[in-house]
Amino acid sequence: MTPTRLRVLVAAAVICAAIGWGLAQIVYAWNGRLLPVTWLAPAALWLLAAAVAYWTWTSRPRLQRRPGTRPLPPVVAARSAALAMAASRIGAVVGGFYAGIAVAMLSHLVTETGSVTFWAATAAALGCAALVAAGLWLEHVCRLPLDPPGPSGGTPAG
């Protein structure tokens, strides 16, 4: 697996922001209603970001094989790396979508529904940013160290 590139996450977020903005505009044009965003969405996203960050914080000493800790089994480390990549990518996609909805609600801030939707979508987008950060941190922690060079300067014979 190759490390996650920041430009891929930014591109996904921008594309999904355009989709979220467009969907909010379409719903308003067709139905005359604002696209609702409940407070359950940001709560779930912040909880997920906290869970990934907690897993990273508790797994880090085990992955670094610090004294007094049991090493993490290789299959768990591989699954943690997959979780990290999924968290950063999903966070970018969903965060972009909610950011697009928040931008669409800027012209409706004078209404109560527009204001509530704006703040809920903004909180959800920030929760997704926290999820991306936690995912990238876990991915960084899961990277394998490079083998030290052998006595002849090459890779050690195994």
C-alpha positions in Angstrom: 0.0 0.0 0.0 1.2 3.5 -0.8 0.8 6.3 1.7 -2.3 8.5 1.2 -1.5 11.7 -0.8 -3.0 14.9 0.5 -3.8 16.1 -3.0 -6.1 13.1 -3.5 -8.0 13.9 -0.3 -8.3 17.6 -1.3 -9.5 16.7 -4.8 -12.1 14.3 -3.4 -13.3 17.0 -0.9 -13.6 19.6 -3.6 -15.5 17.4 -6.0 -17.9 16.3 -3.2 -18.3 19.9 -2.0 -19.5 20.8 -5.5 -21.9 17.8 -5.4 -23.2 18.8 -2.0 -23.7 22.5 -3.0 -25.4 21.4 -6.2 -27.7 19.0 -4.4 -28.7 21.7 -1.9 -29.5 24.1 -4.8 -31.5 21.5 -6.7 -33.6 20.6 -3.6 -34.3 24.2 -2.9 -35.2 24.9 -6.6 -37.5 21.9 -7.0 -39.2 21.8 -3.6 -38.7 25.3 -2.1 -37.2 23.6 1.0 -33.7 23.6 2.4 -31.8 20.4 2.6 -32.0 19.4 6.2 -28.9 18.3 8.2 -29.6 17.0 11.7 -27.2 17.3 14.6 -26.9 13.5 14.7 -24.5 13.7 11.7 -21.8 15.8 13.3 -22.2 13.9 16.6 -21.5 10.6 14.8 -18.6 12.0 12.8 -16.9 13.5 15.9 -17.4 10.2 17.7 -15.9 8.2 14.8 -12.9 10.7 14.7 -12.4 10.2 18.5 -12.5 6.4 18.2 -9.9 6.4 15.4 -7.7 8.8 17.4 -8.1 6.7 20.5 -7.2 3.5 18.6 -4.1 5.3 17.3 -3.1 6.6 20.7 -3.4 3.1 22.3 -1.8 1.2 19.4 1.2 3.5 19.0 3.3 2.1 21.8 2.5 -1.5 20.7 3.4 -0.7 17.1 6.6 0.9 18.1 7.4 -2.1 20.4 8.1 -0.1 23.4 9.2 -2.0 26.5 6.4 -3.2 28.7 3.9 -3.5 25.8 2.8 -6.6 23.9 3.5 -6.2 20.2 0.5 -5.8 17.9 -0.2 -8.9 15.8 0.7 -8.3 12.2 -2.8 -8.9 10.9 -4.2 -6.3 13.4 -1.5 -3.8 12.3 -2.5 -4.4 8.6 -6.1 -3.9 9.4 -5.3 -0.8 11.3 -3.5 0.6 8.2 -6.6 -0.2 6.1 -8.8 1.5 8.7 -6.5 4.6 8.5 -6.7 4.8 4.8 -10.5 4.3 4.8 -11.0 6.9 7.5 -9.0 9.6 5.7 -10.7 9.0 2.4 -14.3 8.7 3.7 -13.6 11.8 5.9 -12.6 13.8 2.8 -15.6 12.7 0.7 -18.2 13.2 3.4 -16.6 16.3 4.7 -16.5 17.9 1.3 -20.2 17.0 0.9 -21.2 18.7 4.1 -18.9 21.7 3.4 -20.8 22.1 0.1 -24.1 22.1 1.9 -22.8 24.7 4.4 -21.7 27.0 1.6 -25.1 26.6 0.0 -26.8 27.6 3.3 -24.8 30.9 3.5 -27.6 32.7 1.5 -30.3 31.3 3.9 -28.7 32.2 7.2 -31.5 34.7 7.9 -34.0 31.8 8.3 -34.0 29.6 11.3 -33.8 26.4 9.2 -31.0 27.8 7.1 -29.0 28.8 10.2 -29.5 25.4 11.9 -28.6 23.5 8.7 -25.5 25.8 8.2 -24.2 25.1 11.7 -24.9 21.4 11.6 -23.2 21.0 8.2 -20.3 23.1 9.4 -19.9 20.9 12.5 -20.1 17.8 10.4 -17.5 19.1 8.0 -15.2 19.9 10.9 -15.8 16.4 12.4 -14.8 15.0 9.0 -11.6 17.1 9.1 -10.9 15.6 12.5 -11.5 12.1 11.1 -9.1 12.8 8.2 -6.5 14.0 10.7 -6.9 10.9 12.9 -6.8 8.6 9.9 -3.6 10.2 8.6 -2.1 9.9 12.1 -2.9 6.2 12.3 -1.5 5.7 8.9 1.7 7.4 9.9 1.9 5.2 13.0 1.3 2.0 11.0 4.2 2.6 8.6 7.0 0.0 8.8 10.4 1.2 9.7 13.1 0.8 7.1 15.6 -2.0 7.7 19.0 -0.7 8.8 21.7 -1.3 6.3 24.0 -4.3 6.8 27.7 -4.2 7.5 28.5 -4.0 3.8 26.2 -1.0 3.3 23.5 -3.0 1.5 20.4 -4.6 2.9 21.0 -7.2 5.6 21.0 -10.8 4.5 18.1 -12.6 5.9 
